Amino acid sequence: MCDYFLTLRMIHMMCAGLSILGFIVRWIWMLTGSPLHAARMTKIVPHIAIRCCSQAPSRW
């Protein structure tokens, strides 16, 4: 278990970082009035990253 801990922790931290980055980018697009803010994929991707991040520890 200890051998995989750092790898799993790195994956977990990357998912969390990507999720936060996605929400920040959407927020900036909302402030600037960009049409990308309303795109379907930009609404879905941050939530997928959160889902992976929150579900991965329960599977360890």
N, CA, C and O atoms as a DFTB+ gen file, in Angstrom:
240 C
 N C O
     1  1       0.823      -1.193       0.000
     2  2       0.000       0.000       0.000
     3  2       0.870       1.261       0.000
     4  3       0.552       2.239      -0.677
     5  1       1.938       1.235       0.741
     6  2       2.802       2.408       0.854
     7  2       3.454       2.761      -0.485
     8  3       3.730       3.931      -0.753
     9  1       3.696       1.759      -1.319
    10  2       4.320       2.017      -2.617
    11  2       3.415       2.844      -3.520
    12  3       3.898       3.643      -4.321
    13  1       2.125       2.657      -3.395
    14  2       1.173       3.345      -4.263
    15  2       0.690       4.663      -3.679
    16  3       0.038       5.445      -4.370
    17  1       0.999       4.915      -2.427
    18  2       0.450       6.094      -1.768
    19  2       0.818       7.390      -2.475
    20  3      -0.055       8.217      -2.738
    21  1       2.087       7.580      -2.783
    22  2       2.514       8.826      -3.417
    23  2       1.914       8.991      -4.807
    24  3       1.556      10.099      -5.205
    25  1       1.805       7.900      -5.541
    26  2       1.203       7.964      -6.875
    27  2      -0.267       8.330      -6.781
    28  3      -0.743       9.196      -7.514
    29  1      -0.985       7.676      -5.884
    30  2      -2.410       7.966      -5.725
    31  2      -2.632       9.378      -5.199
    32  3      -3.569      10.065      -5.608
    33  1      -1.765       9.802      -4.292
    34  2      -1.880      11.159      -3.779
    35  2      -1.624      12.180      -4.876
    36  3      -2.299      13.208      -4.937
    37  1      -0.657      11.907      -5.741
    38  2      -0.365      12.812      -6.844
    39  2      -1.567      12.901      -7.804
    40  3      -1.934      13.991      -8.243
    41  1      -2.164      11.768      -8.118
    42  2      -3.344      11.756      -8.986
    43  2      -4.480      12.540      -8.335
    44  3      -5.160      13.322      -9.000
    45  1      -4.680      12.334      -7.052
    46  2      -5.729      13.031      -6.316
    47  2      -5.497      14.543      -6.339
    48  3      -6.432      15.309      -6.572
    49  1      -4.270      14.971      -6.101
    50  2      -3.954      16.393      -6.096
    51  2      -4.083      17.009      -7.492
    52  3      -4.509      18.156      -7.627
    53  1      -3.719      16.254      -8.521
    54  2      -3.870      16.752      -9.891
    55  2      -5.338      16.927     -10.243
    56  3      -5.707      17.920     -10.870
    57  1      -6.178      15.984      -9.852
    58  2      -7.618      16.110     -10.120
    59  2      -8.197      17.322      -9.397
    60  3      -8.992      18.070      -9.966
    61  1      -7.796      17.510      -8.149
    62  2      -8.284      18.667      -7.396
    63  2      -7.822      19.970      -8.050
    64  3      -8.601      20.915      -8.174
    65  1      -6.566      20.018      -8.463
    66  2      -6.047      21.219      -9.121
    67  2      -6.742      21.513     -10.438
    68  3      -7.048      22.666     -10.742
    69  1      -6.991      20.474     -11.216
    70  2      -7.694      20.663     -12.492
    71  2      -9.114      21.146     -12.270
    72  3      -9.612      21.985     -13.021
    73  1      -9.762      20.629     -11.254
    74  2     -11.123      21.058     -10.953
    75  2     -11.146      22.532     -10.561
    76  3     -11.970      23.297     -11.061
    77  1     -10.261      22.923      -9.684
    78  2     -10.192      24.327      -9.251
    79  2      -9.863      25.226     -10.437
    80  3     -10.468      26.284     -10.607
    81  1      -8.914      24.807     -11.247
    82  2      -8.555      25.578     -12.434
    83  2      -9.746      25.740     -13.377
    84  3      -9.968      26.819     -13.926
    85  1     -10.502      24.671     -13.560
    86  2     -11.677      24.731     -14.434
    87  2     -12.711      25.727     -13.951
    88  3     -13.278      26.474     -14.748
    89  1     -12.961      25.744     -12.641
    90  2     -13.929      26.702     -12.104
    91  2     -13.409      28.131     -12.189
    92  3     -14.188      29.055     -12.426
    93  1     -12.109      28.328     -12.000
    94  2     -11.533      29.669     -12.110
    95  2     -11.625      30.177     -13.543
    96  3     -11.966      31.337     -13.772
    97  1     -11.322      29.315     -14.501
    98  2     -11.411      29.703     -15.915
    99  2     -12.852      30.048     -16.278
   100  3     -13.097      31.036     -16.970
   101  1     -13.807      29.239     -15.816
   102  2     -15.223      29.554     -16.089
   103  2     -15.621      30.880     -15.464
   104  3     -16.375      31.649     -16.061
   105  1     -15.121      31.151     -14.266
   106  2     -15.444      32.402     -13.582
   107  2     -14.895      33.593     -14.370
   108  3     -15.576      34.606     -14.530
   109  1     -13.660      33.463     -14.860
   110  2     -13.063      34.535     -15.665
   111  2     -13.863      34.732     -16.945
   112  3     -14.123      35.866     -17.346
   113  1     -14.255      33.632     -17.588
   114  2     -15.061      33.741     -18.805
   115  2     -16.399      34.394     -18.514
   116  3     -16.915      35.139     -19.347
   117  1     -16.977      34.126     -17.338
   118  2     -18.244      34.756     -16.980
   119  2     -18.054      36.269     -16.818
   120  3     -18.877      37.060     -17.281
   121  1     -16.966      36.656     -16.160
   122  2     -16.711      38.084     -15.946
   123  2     -16.452      38.830     -17.249
   124  3     -16.837      39.991     -17.387
   125  1     -15.805      38.175     -18.197
   126  2     -15.476      38.836     -19.463
   127  2     -16.589      38.708     -20.499
   128  3     -16.525      39.332     -21.558
   129  1     -17.599      37.909     -20.202
   130  2     -18.707      37.752     -21.144
   131  2     -18.377      36.854     -22.322
   132  3     -18.979      36.983     -23.388
   133  1     -17.452      35.970     -22.149
   134  2     -17.042      35.076     -23.235
   135  2     -18.133      34.045     -23.541
   136  3     -18.775      33.527     -22.628
   137  1     -18.339      33.750     -24.827
   138  2     -19.321      32.714     -25.176
   139  2     -18.869      31.312     -24.746
   140  3     -19.685      30.393     -24.683
   141  1     -17.591      31.148     -24.454
   142  2     -17.102      29.849     -23.990
   143  2     -17.685      29.483     -22.630
   144  3     -17.745      28.305     -22.277
   145  1     -18.113      30.485     -21.865
   146  2     -18.699      30.223     -20.554
   147  2     -19.968      29.388     -20.672
   148  3     -20.263      28.583     -19.789
   149  1     -20.712      29.569     -21.743
   150  2     -21.967      28.856     -21.923
   151  2     -21.807      27.522     -22.647
   152  3     -22.784      26.793     -22.813
   153  1     -20.599      27.193     -23.077
   154  2     -20.382      25.931     -23.787
   155  2     -20.629      24.745     -22.861
   156  3     -20.318      24.799     -21.671
   157  1     -21.183      23.691     -23.409
   158  2     -21.560      22.523     -22.613
   159  2     -20.363      21.855     -21.942
   160  3     -20.426      21.494     -20.767
   161  1     -19.283      21.693     -22.683
   162  2     -18.115      21.002     -22.125
   163  2     -17.467      21.772     -20.978
   164  3     -16.955      21.163     -20.039
   165  1     -17.483      23.104     -21.042
   166  2     -16.879      23.873     -19.956
   167  2     -17.718      23.807     -18.682
   168  3     -17.219      24.105     -17.597
   169  1     -18.969      23.425     -18.803
   170  2     -19.802      23.219     -17.621
   171  2     -19.607      21.825     -17.036
   172  3     -19.770      21.630     -15.831
   173  1     -19.264      20.867     -17.869
   174  2     -19.197      19.467     -17.436
   175  2     -17.821      19.080     -16.894
   176  3     -17.731      18.387     -15.880
   177  1     -16.762      19.514     -17.548
   178  2     -15.403      19.039     -17.226
   179  2     -14.990      19.285     -15.769
   180  3     -14.449      18.367     -15.152
   181  1     -15.213      20.472     -15.181
   182  2     -14.809      20.636     -13.778
   183  2     -15.532      19.674     -12.829
   184  3     -14.951      19.226     -11.841
   185  1     -16.776      19.363     -13.123
   186  2     -17.531      18.451     -12.272
   187  2     -17.039      17.011     -12.420
   188  3     -17.063      16.240     -11.461
   189  1     -16.599      16.658     -13.612
   190  2     -16.015      15.321     -13.808
   191  2     -14.733      15.200     -12.992
   192  3     -14.486      14.168     -12.368
   193  1     -13.926      16.241     -12.996
   194  2     -12.682      16.212     -12.215
   195  2     -12.985      16.098     -10.722
   196  3     -12.294      15.368     -10.011
   197  1     -13.999      16.800     -10.239
   198  2     -14.384      16.688      -8.828
   199  2     -14.862      15.278      -8.528
   200  3     -14.523      14.709      -7.490
   201  1     -15.639      14.720      -9.426
   202  2     -16.154      13.372      -9.222
   203  2     -15.013      12.359      -9.128
   204  3     -15.026      11.490      -8.256
   205  1     -14.040      12.465     -10.011
   206  2     -12.878      11.565      -9.960
   207  2     -12.095      11.773      -8.678
   208  3     -11.633      10.816      -8.057
   209  1     -11.951      13.015      -8.290
   210  2     -11.186      13.350      -7.092
   211  2     -11.877      12.850      -5.830
   212  3     -11.214      12.357      -4.917
   213  1     -13.180      12.969      -5.770
   214  2     -13.890      12.582      -4.544
   215  2     -14.155      11.090      -4.485
   216  3     -14.287      10.542      -3.391
   217  1     -14.236      10.411      -5.623
   218  2     -14.519       8.996      -5.617
   219  2     -13.263       8.132      -5.506
   220  3     -13.329       6.996      -5.038
   221  1     -12.129       8.664      -5.931
   222  2     -10.897       7.862      -5.907
   223  2     -10.503       7.425      -4.498
   224  3     -10.141       6.260      -4.330
   225  1     -10.547       8.278      -3.475
   226  2     -10.130       7.811      -2.153
   227  2     -11.008       6.703      -1.595
   228  3     -10.523       5.864      -0.835
   229  1     -12.279       6.677      -1.950
   230  2     -13.160       5.630      -1.428
   231  2     -12.853       4.279      -2.078
   232  3     -13.219       3.236      -1.535
   233  1     -12.190       4.289      -3.223
   234  2     -11.847       3.046      -3.894
   235  2     -10.499       2.491      -3.446
   236  3     -10.161       1.350      -3.759
   237  1      -9.718       3.308      -2.703
   238  2      -8.408       2.859      -2.266
   239  2      -8.626       1.886      -1.189
   240  3      -7.665       1.348      -0.638
